[in-house]
């Protein structure tokens, strides 16, 4: 129910987002899914194929009907807000090229939702997690591998995908790493001695060759290590340590940021280390740290 001209426009917009806006491939996939879902609904809603003409005549009432439909099929406020943002971005781009008025779409407000704050671990819990993952595997080299990966998450603030994208070109680990993160944006990350030592221990024990261009972290069957493997190891460790379900690989990255902030780290510097495009993303950690301080205060000064 979508015309070839509109499909071509969507492809050109995604190319624009990839080339000029630097959007990551996963982001582009989400954009495509969101916009196609929107256009598919409009086709059914109007009973006609959606082309450049019909889409230029979408009204506020049409937008409300789409949002009501999405909520009716169980889409949460956060997900709907993300979809609406993708639709608006596409619509703004298309309107500028086709010369129609986009106000009806752009004026629709996103549903309100409670932003989830990151759930970092306490410093002793983060250290215990690293130690515990080293006790899960029977093979010493796998235990060393898992400890190395989790140490990179906590000690350097890497995303799990970033840690697993390291190759033989990156070893021995230098004092600073150039990491390519979301949107193919590079950043410089200091590597603490504990992380360099953990990776060096793994390299000494790994039975597979690690050469230029090869993955740094291998699976048992000599395949590139998957994020799911590390997630499973941490799931086992958190159960043994009595930690909440939020103790995930990403929580180690959150912990890195929160503990740096608590130690007096500059918010702008932490933004650079994490590779956040917007400071507002990093500012979530100020709320986390404030909540932690309030918890400590309330324990020290219980109400009468």
ZAMARDO-386394 format. One record per residue (C-alpha): residue number from 1; residue in one letter; x, y, z. Coordinates in steps of 0.001 Angstrom, whole numbers, plus 524288, in hexadecimal, padded with zeros to 5 digits. Layout:
# ZAMARDO-386394
+-----+---------+-------+-------+-------+
: num : residuo :  east : north :    up :
+-----+---------+-------+-------+-------+
: NUM :       A :     X :     Y :     Z :
...
+-----+---------+-------+-------+-------+
END
This chain:
# ZAMARDO-386394
+-----+---------+-------+-------+-------+
: num : residuo :  east : north :    up :
+-----+---------+-------+-------+-------+
:   1 :       X : 80000 : 80000 : 80000 :
:   2 :       X : 80BE3 : 808CE : 7FE4F :
:   3 :       X : 80F1D : 80E99 : 7F10B :
:   4 :       X : 81C57 : 80C71 : 7EA8E :
:   5 :       X : 81EEA : 81B1F : 7EB24 :
:   6 :       X : 81CC8 : 81B54 : 7F9D9 :
:   7 :       X : 824FB : 80F13 : 7FBC2 :
:   8 :       X : 82FDE : 8158D : 7F410 :
:   9 :       X : 82E89 : 821CA : 7FC76 :
:  10 :       X : 82FB9 : 819A1 : 808C9 :
:  11 :       X : 83C1A : 81332 : 80398 :
:  12 :       X : 841F9 : 82074 : 8002F :
:  13 :       X : 83EB9 : 825AD : 80DB1 :
:  14 :       X : 8454B : 81A07 : 81418 :
:  15 :       X : 8513E : 81C38 : 80B91 :
:  16 :       X : 85138 : 82A54 : 81013 :
:  17 :       X : 8508F : 82607 : 81E47 :
:  18 :       X : 85BAE : 81C89 : 81BF1 :
:  19 :       X : 86478 : 825BE : 81481 :
:  20 :       X : 8624E : 83335 : 81A47 :
:  21 :       X : 85C60 : 83083 : 827A3 :
:  22 :       X : 8655B : 824E4 : 82A55 :
:  23 :       X : 85A75 : 81BFA : 82F1F :
:  24 :       X : 85E79 : 80E1F : 832CC :
:  25 :       X : 85921 : 8027D : 82B38 :
:  26 :       X : 850AC : 7FDF1 : 836A2 :
:  27 :       X : 84AED : 80B9F : 83785 :
:  28 :       X : 84819 : 80B9A : 828F6 :
:  29 :       X : 84137 : 7FE7A : 82A09 :
:  30 :       X : 838BE : 803DF : 834F8 :
:  31 :       X : 835C4 : 81016 : 82CE8 :
:  32 :       X : 83196 : 807D1 : 8214A :
:  33 :       X : 828DF : 7FF38 : 829A5 :
:  34 :       X : 8228C : 80ADA : 8305F :
:  35 :       X : 81FE3 : 81295 : 823F4 :
:  36 :       X : 81B1D : 806CF : 81C36 :
:  37 :       X : 811EB : 80362 : 8275B :
:  38 :       X : 80C9F : 81138 : 82735 :
:  39 :       X : 80AD6 : 8116B : 81877 :
:  40 :       X : 80484 : 803F6 : 818A4 :
:  41 :       X : 7FA9D : 8088B : 822B0 :
:  42 :       X : 7F787 : 814B3 : 81AC0 :
:  43 :       X : 7F521 : 80C4F : 80ECA :
:  44 :       X : 7EB2D : 8040A : 8160B :
:  45 :       X : 7E568 : 80FE5 : 81CE5 :
:  46 :       X : 7E2F5 : 8171C : 8101C :
:  47 :       X : 7E03F : 80B13 : 807ED :
:  48 :       X : 7E9F5 : 80F0B : 7FD83 :
:  49 :       X : 7F836 : 80D41 : 7FA4E :
:  50 :       X : 800DD : 81738 : 800E8 :
:  51 :       X : 8085C : 81F86 : 7F74D :
:  52 :       X : 80E1C : 82D0C : 7F769 :
:  53 :       X : 800A7 : 83309 : 7F573 :
:  54 :       X : 7F90F : 82C59 : 80054 :
:  55 :       X : 80416 : 82DB6 : 80A29 :
:  56 :       X : 80463 : 83C66 : 8080D :
:  57 :       X : 7F617 : 83D23 : 80C4E :
:  58 :       X : 7F754 : 835E3 : 81954 :
:  59 :       X : 7EFE6 : 83D0D : 8240B :
:  60 :       X : 7F121 : 83E1E : 832B9 :
:  61 :       X : 7E548 : 8351D : 833AA :
:  62 :       X : 7EC7B : 82AF1 : 82B88 :
:  63 :       X : 7F83B : 82BF9 : 83485 :
:  64 :       X : 7EFCD : 82A15 : 84083 :
:  65 :       X : 7E960 : 81E41 : 83A49 :
:  66 :       X : 7F6D6 : 8183C : 837C6 :
:  67 :       X : 7FB65 : 81ACF : 845B2 :
:  68 :       X : 7EECA : 8152B : 84B4C :
:  69 :       X : 7F086 : 80926 : 842C7 :
:  70 :       X : 7FE7A : 80757 : 8478A :
:  71 :       X : 7FAAB : 80888 : 855D2 :
:  72 :       X : 7EF4C : 7FF57 : 85370 :
:  73 :       X : 7F86C : 7F49B : 84ED4 :
:  74 :       X : 800D7 : 7F605 : 85AF4 :
:  75 :       X : 80BA3 : 7FF3E : 85684 :
:  76 :       X : 8110D : 80655 : 8626C :
:  77 :       X : 81248 : 814FF : 863A2 :
:  78 :       X : 8210B : 814B9 : 86245 :
:  79 :       X : 820A3 : 80C74 : 855E4 :
:  80 :       X : 815CE : 814BA : 8500F :
:  81 :       X : 81D88 : 8211F : 852DC :
:  82 :       X : 82919 : 81B28 : 84BAF :
:  83 :       X : 8209A : 8177C : 84000 :
:  84 :       X : 81A87 : 824FD : 83F96 :
:  85 :       X : 8280C : 82B2C : 83FBC :
:  86 :       X : 82C19 : 822E9 : 833FE :
:  87 :       X : 81F9B : 82659 : 82CB4 :
:  88 :       X : 8215C : 834E4 : 82F60 :
:  89 :       X : 82F8A : 834AF : 82AFF :
:  90 :       X : 82BE9 : 82DD5 : 81E4D :
:  91 :       X : 82033 : 8369F : 81C2F :
:  92 :       X : 82815 : 84311 : 81E5C :
:  93 :       X : 83250 : 83E79 : 81493 :
:  94 :       X : 8280A : 83A7B : 80A8A :
:  95 :       X : 8202B : 84704 : 80BE8 :
:  96 :       X : 82C46 : 84F39 : 80950 :
:  97 :       X : 82E94 : 847DF : 7FC93 :
:  98 :       X : 820A7 : 8468B : 7F7CE :
:  99 :       X : 81C1E : 8540A : 7FBEC :
: 100 :       X : 81063 : 850CC : 80484 :
: 101 :       X : 80CB7 : 855BD : 81210 :
: 102 :       X : 81092 : 84C23 : 81CE4 :
: 103 :       X : 80A81 : 85343 : 82881 :
: 104 :       X : 7FFA3 : 84947 : 82ADC :
: 105 :       X : 80990 : 83E82 : 82D4D :
: 106 :       X : 813F7 : 84690 : 8340C :
: 107 :       X : 80A4D : 84CC0 : 83D99 :
: 108 :       X : 80636 : 83FC6 : 843A3 :
: 109 :       X : 80BC9 : 83E13 : 85139 :
: 110 :       X : 81296 : 831C3 : 85581 :
: 111 :       X : 80C74 : 82A2D : 860C0 :
: 112 :       X : 81279 : 82CDD : 86DF4 :
: 113 :       X : 81A34 : 82221 : 8746F :
: 114 :       X : 822E5 : 82054 : 8803F :
: 115 :       X : 83102 : 82011 : 87C0C :
: 116 :       X : 837F6 : 8145F : 881CC :
: 117 :       X : 84443 : 817D8 : 88910 :
: 118 :       X : 85003 : 80F03 : 88769 :
: 119 :       X : 851BB : 804FC : 89234 :
: 120 :       X : 86029 : 8048C : 895A8 :
: 121 :       X : 86655 : 7FAEC : 89F0C :
: 122 :       X : 86D0F : 7FEE5 : 8AB89 :
: 123 :       X : 87BD3 : 7FF22 : 8AA4E :
: 124 :       X : 87D91 : 7F2C1 : 8B25A :
: 125 :       X : 872E6 : 7EBDC : 8AA88 :
: 126 :       X : 87966 : 7EF8F : 89DA3 :
: 127 :       X : 88659 : 7EA27 : 8A290 :
: 128 :       X : 87F93 : 7DDD5 : 8A773 :
: 129 :       X : 87935 : 7DC06 : 89A24 :
: 130 :       X : 8865C : 7DC4E : 89351 :
: 131 :       X : 88BF5 : 7D264 : 89CEB :
: 132 :       X : 8800D : 7C98E : 89C17 :
: 133 :       X : 87F9E : 7C888 : 88D4A :
: 134 :       X : 88D7E : 7C33F : 88E24 :
: 135 :       X : 8886B : 7B7AE : 895F8 :
: 136 :       X : 87D9A : 7B360 : 88C9D :
: 137 :       X : 8855B : 7AC59 : 88220 :
: 138 :       X : 88C92 : 79F64 : 88332 :
: 139 :       X : 8967B : 7A374 : 878FC :
: 140 :       X : 8A052 : 7AD26 : 87EC0 :
: 141 :       X : 8A174 : 7B49C : 871FE :
: 142 :       X : 892BB : 7B6AE : 8714B :
: 143 :       X : 89293 : 7BB6E : 87F59 :
: 144 :       X : 89D7F : 7C4FE : 87C01 :
: 145 :       X : 89623 : 7C937 : 86FCF :
: 146 :       X : 8899C : 7CC16 : 8772B :
: 147 :       X : 890DB : 7D3C4 : 88195 :
: 148 :       X : 897D1 : 7DB9F : 8770C :
: 149 :       X : 88B2D : 7DF3A : 87020 :
: 150 :       X : 88403 : 7E34E : 87C87 :
: 151 :       X : 88FE2 : 7EAEB : 88130 :
: 152 :       X : 88FB7 : 7F29E : 87471 :
: 153 :       X : 8814C : 7F5C1 : 8767B :
: 154 :       X : 8835D : 7FADE : 8842F :
: 155 :       X : 8913A : 7FFF8 : 8836C :
: 156 :       X : 88FFB : 806F2 : 87658 :
: 157 :       X : 88157 : 80941 : 87513 :
: 158 :       X : 88063 : 80199 : 8685E :
: 159 :       X : 873C6 : 7FCA0 : 862AB :
: 160 :       X : 8739E : 7EDD2 : 8616F :
: 161 :       X : 873B7 : 7EF2F : 85292 :
: 162 :       X : 87FAD : 7F7EB : 8536F :
: 163 :       X : 8872B : 7EE7C : 85C15 :
: 164 :       X : 8840B : 7E316 : 8531F :
: 165 :       X : 887F1 : 7EAC7 : 8470A :
: 166 :       X : 8961C : 7EBA3 : 84B94 :
: 167 :       X : 89F9D : 7E430 : 84300 :
: 168 :       X : 8AD78 : 7DF63 : 842E4 :
: 169 :       X : 8B156 : 7ECE5 : 83E05 :
: 170 :       X : 8AE0E : 7F237 : 84B83 :
: 171 :       X : 8B75B : 7E99F : 85353 :
: 172 :       X : 8BEED : 7EB11 : 85B8A :
: 173 :       X : 8B534 : 7F502 : 86090 :
: 174 :       X : 8BAF7 : 802AB : 8608B :
: 175 :       X : 8B8B7 : 80CE0 : 86B01 :
: 176 :       X : 8AE16 : 812D2 : 8627B :
: 177 :       X : 8A503 : 80C73 : 85883 :
: 178 :       X : 89E34 : 8127F : 84CE8 :
: 179 :       X : 89065 : 80D10 : 84D69 :
: 180 :       X : 8867A : 80DFC : 8426C :
: 181 :       X : 8792D : 80ED1 : 848DE :
: 182 :       X : 86B3F : 811AF : 844C7 :
: 183 :       X : 869DE : 818E5 : 8380E :
: 184 :       X : 877E6 : 8153E : 83495 :
: 185 :       X : 87CB2 : 82018 : 83D87 :
: 186 :       X : 88A6F : 81EA0 : 842DB :
: 187 :       X : 88E95 : 821CC : 850A9 :
: 188 :       X : 89AE9 : 82021 : 858B8 :
: 189 :       X : 899B3 : 817AD : 864E9 :
: 190 :       X : 8A442 : 81627 : 86F4B :
: 191 :       X : 8A71A : 807F0 : 872B2 :
: 192 :       X : 8A97E : 805A2 : 88123 :
: 193 :       X : 8B485 : 7FC50 : 88539 :
: 194 :       X : 8AAA4 : 7F23D : 88A50 :
: 195 :       X : 8A488 : 7F138 : 87CC9 :
: 196 :       X : 8B1AB : 7EFE0 : 87609 :
: 197 :       X : 8B5B6 : 7E555 : 87FA5 :
: 198 :       X : 8A8DD : 7DDFA : 87E25 :
: 199 :       X : 8AA2D : 7DDD0 : 86F60 :
: 200 :       X : 8B874 : 7D9D2 : 8705D :
: 201 :       X : 8B49E : 7CE5A : 8792D :
: 202 :       X : 8AA8E : 7CA1A : 86F24 :
: 203 :       X : 8B455 : 7CB2E : 863FE :
: 204 :       X : 8BDF2 : 7C253 : 86B19 :
: 205 :       X : 8B39B : 7B7C1 : 86CB3 :
: 206 :       X : 8AB95 : 7B8C0 : 86030 :
: 207 :       X : 8ADC7 : 7AC99 : 857AD :
: 208 :       X : 8A9E5 : 7B367 : 84B13 :
: 209 :       X : 8B2B5 : 7BC3C : 842F5 :
: 210 :       X : 8AFFC : 7CAB5 : 8446D :
: 211 :       X : 8B582 : 7D193 : 83894 :
: 212 :       X : 8B3A6 : 7DE76 : 8319C :
: 213 :       X : 8A562 : 7DFE9 : 82E15 :
: 214 :       X : 8A0FE : 7D3DD : 835B3 :
: 215 :       X : 8977F : 7D525 : 8411C :
: 216 :       X : 89DEE : 7D76F : 84E32 :
: 217 :       X : 893C5 : 7CF61 : 85571 :
: 218 :       X : 890CA : 7C190 : 850C3 :
: 219 :       X : 88614 : 7B802 : 85480 :
: 220 :       X : 888A3 : 7A9EF : 8586C :
: 221 :       X : 88663 : 7A59B : 84A4C :
: 222 :       X : 88FAF : 7AFA1 : 8448E :
: 223 :       X : 8852B : 7B923 : 84069 :
: 224 :       X : 88483 : 7C793 : 843C6 :
: 225 :       X : 87F3C : 7C8D9 : 8518C :
: 226 :       X : 870F8 : 7CCF7 : 8522A :
: 227 :       X : 86AED : 7D6EA : 85B55 :
: 228 :       X : 86143 : 7CC7A : 85FB0 :
: 229 :       X : 86C59 : 7C429 : 86512 :
: 230 :       X : 870A0 : 7CF2A : 86E1A :
: 231 :       X : 8628E : 7D210 : 871D0 :
: 232 :       X : 860B1 : 7C3E0 : 87605 :
: 233 :       X : 86D2F : 7C3CC : 87E02 :
: 234 :       X : 868E6 : 7D02E : 88506 :
: 235 :       X : 85B45 : 7CAA0 : 88745 :
: 236 :       X : 86154 : 7BF08 : 88E50 :
: 237 :       X : 86A51 : 7C7DC : 8960C :
: 238 :       X : 85FAC : 7D123 : 89A7A :
: 239 :       X : 85759 : 7C5CB : 89F4D :
: 240 :       X : 862BA : 7C0D2 : 8A76B :
: 241 :       X : 86587 : 7CE69 : 8ACA7 :
: 242 :       X : 85748 : 7D189 : 8AF6F :
: 243 :       X : 8575E : 7DD4B : 8A65A :
: 244 :       X : 84B36 : 7E261 : 89F55 :
: 245 :       X : 847A1 : 7DF17 : 8914F :
: 246 :       X : 84C87 : 7EC88 : 88D61 :
: 247 :       X : 85A94 : 7E7E2 : 88F83 :
: 248 :       X : 85D27 : 7E68A : 880ED :
: 249 :       X : 868E7 : 7E96C : 87841 :
: 250 :       X : 86357 : 7F6F2 : 875BA :
: 251 :       X : 8622D : 7F920 : 88467 :
: 252 :       X : 870F0 : 7F7EC : 88555 :
: 253 :       X : 87220 : 80352 : 87BDC :
: 254 :       X : 8683F : 80AF9 : 883E3 :
: 255 :       X : 8700C : 807E5 : 89012 :
: 256 :       X : 87C74 : 80CFA : 889AE :
: 257 :       X : 875DA : 81A10 : 88719 :
: 258 :       X : 86F1B : 81B33 : 8943C :
: 259 :       X : 87B49 : 817EF : 89C0E :
: 260 :       X : 8834A : 8219D : 89425 :
: 261 :       X : 8792F : 82C15 : 896E6 :
: 262 :       X : 878E6 : 828D1 : 8A560 :
: 263 :       X : 887B5 : 82A29 : 8A5AF :
: 264 :       X : 886B5 : 837FC : 8A072 :
: 265 :       X : 88793 : 83540 : 891DF :
: 266 :       X : 8838B : 84016 : 8888C :
: 267 :       X : 876A6 : 83D7F : 881B7 :
: 268 :       X : 87BC2 : 8420B : 8748A :
: 269 :       X : 887A2 : 83942 : 875B2 :
: 270 :       X : 87EFF : 82DA7 : 8793E :
: 271 :       X : 8767A : 830AB : 86D6C :
: 272 :       X : 8829A : 82FB9 : 864CA :
: 273 :       X : 886F9 : 82304 : 86B16 :
: 274 :       X : 879A1 : 81CC4 : 86943 :
: 275 :       X : 877E5 : 821BF : 85B66 :
: 276 :       X : 86AAE : 827EC : 85E0B :
: 277 :       X : 8665F : 830FB : 8531F :
: 278 :       X : 85E81 : 8394F : 85C8C :
: 279 :       X : 8622D : 83E1C : 86A05 :
: 280 :       X : 85411 : 83BC0 : 86E47 :
: 281 :       X : 85689 : 82D21 : 86D1B :
: 282 :       X : 86218 : 82E10 : 87650 :
: 283 :       X : 85AA6 : 836DD : 87F9D :
: 284 :       X : 85248 : 82B3D : 8839C :
: 285 :       X : 85DCF : 8274B : 88C1D :
: 286 :       X : 85C94 : 833B2 : 89433 :
: 287 :       X : 84EFD : 82F2F : 89825 :
: 288 :       X : 85443 : 821AD : 89B5C :
: 289 :       X : 85F0A : 82768 : 8A3BD :
: 290 :       X : 8558F : 8309A : 8AA9B :
: 291 :       X : 84C86 : 82529 : 8AD8F :
: 292 :       X : 857F4 : 81D88 : 8B32C :
: 293 :       X : 85C1F : 828EC : 8BBC8 :
: 294 :       X : 84E33 : 82A90 : 8C0BA :
: 295 :       X : 84DAD : 81C0A : 8C40A :
: 296 :       X : 85A44 : 81D2A : 8CBCB :
: 297 :       X : 8552C : 8295B : 8D2AC :
: 298 :       X : 84864 : 822CA : 8D67E :
: 299 :       X : 84FA1 : 8170B : 8DC06 :
: 300 :       X : 8588B : 81FD8 : 8E3E5 :
: 301 :       X : 84D68 : 82893 : 8E888 :
: 302 :       X : 84167 : 81FFD : 8EA58 :
: 303 :       X : 8349B : 826DB : 8EC8F :
: 304 :       X : 82FE7 : 8276D : 8FA92 :
+-----+---------+-------+-------+-------+
END
